[in-house]
Amino acid sequence: MKALGIKIKELQKKKGISTYDLSYESVISRNQINSIEKGNINTSICTLKSLADAMGLKVKDLIDF
């Protein structure tokens, strides 16, 4: 879970997307995104799909670590 969180945060920074904007575009709360990035929670494929779509990526880009 930590590796996934690190990858998401890395891609978010690479794309220049703030957590606020990612939250808005993915319709996922900032608290949930922060918890995912810290590896504190296990997330669903639907959440990963929303995050990937918001960053203009594919789910495989998030889990390729």
C-alpha positions as CSV (number, residue, x, y, z in Angstrom):
1,M,0.0,0.0,0.0
2,K,2.9,2.4,0.7
3,A,4.4,1.8,-2.7
4,L,1.0,2.6,-4.3
5,G,0.7,5.8,-2.3
6,I,4.2,6.9,-3.2
7,K,3.5,6.2,-6.9
8,I,0.3,8.2,-6.8
9,K,1.9,11.2,-5.1
10,E,4.9,11.0,-7.5
11,L,2.6,11.1,-10.5
12,Q,0.5,13.8,-9.1
13,K,3.5,16.0,-8.6
14,K,4.9,15.1,-12.1
15,K,1.5,16.2,-13.6
16,G,1.6,19.4,-11.4
17,I,-1.8,18.7,-9.9
18,S,-2.6,19.8,-6.4
19,T,-4.3,17.5,-3.9
20,Y,-7.2,20.0,-4.0
21,D,-7.6,19.8,-7.8
22,L,-7.1,16.0,-7.7
23,S,-9.8,15.8,-5.1
24,Y,-12.2,17.9,-7.2
25,E,-11.6,16.1,-10.5
26,S,-11.8,12.6,-9.0
27,V,-14.6,13.4,-6.6
28,I,-12.5,11.8,-3.8
29,S,-12.0,13.6,-0.5
30,R,-8.6,15.2,0.2
31,N,-8.5,13.2,3.4
32,Q,-8.9,9.9,1.5
33,I,-6.3,10.9,-1.0
34,N,-3.9,11.7,1.7
35,S,-4.6,8.4,3.5
36,I,-4.0,6.5,0.2
37,E,-0.7,8.4,-0.4
38,K,0.5,7.6,3.1
39,G,-0.4,3.9,2.6
40,N,-2.8,4.0,5.6
41,I,-5.8,2.6,3.7
42,N,-6.4,-0.1,1.1
43,T,-8.3,1.4,-1.8
44,S,-10.7,0.0,-4.4
45,I,-10.1,-0.3,-8.1
46,C,-12.9,2.2,-8.6
47,T,-11.0,4.8,-6.6
48,L,-7.8,4.1,-8.5
49,K,-9.8,4.5,-11.8
50,S,-11.1,7.9,-10.6
51,L,-7.7,9.1,-9.6
52,A,-6.1,7.9,-12.8
53,D,-8.8,9.5,-14.9
54,A,-8.4,12.8,-13.0
55,M,-4.7,12.8,-13.9
56,G,-5.2,11.7,-17.5
57,L,-3.6,8.3,-16.8
58,K,-4.5,4.6,-16.9
59,V,-4.9,2.5,-13.7
60,K,-1.9,0.5,-14.8
61,D,0.2,3.7,-14.6
62,L,-0.6,3.9,-10.9
63,I,0.2,0.3,-10.1
64,D,3.3,0.0,-12.2
65,F,6.0,0.2,-9.4
